[in-house]
Amino acid sequence: MHEITVALSLLEGVQTTAAEQGIERVSAVHVRLGALTGVVRDALLFSWDVATSQTVAEGSQLCIEEIPLVVFCESCDAERAPRPGYGLLCPECGTPSPRILRGREMLLVAMEVAA
């Protein structure tokens, strides 16, 4: 389960920012998670609770925005969301579309601070 490693990495960013800005308590952390990251949402939520124990983010909510896979189809000259299980094929014309536009991101977007 690599989700604990992901949770610890996110926590490191939160703790660094909190220390730099004199923040004592974080109530929520917002992340964007692409479909191709291989991260399982529920496992990450569980890992977050474990990783944040006795830290500035203990008890904080991990808010995950899931980013779907989007590719660019050269044949259609358009952005497309491939069908699950069909790889990187354009769902309209069936052309292989290896140019990935979205779906690989794993970003710490924001954190909410408790008063």
Secondary structure, 3 states (H helix, E strand, C coil): CCHHHHHHHHHHHHHHHHHHHCCCCEEEEEEEEEHHHCCCHHHHHHHHHHHCCCCCCCCCEEEEEEECCEEEECCCCEEECCCCCCCCECCCCCCECCEEEECCCEEEEEEEECC
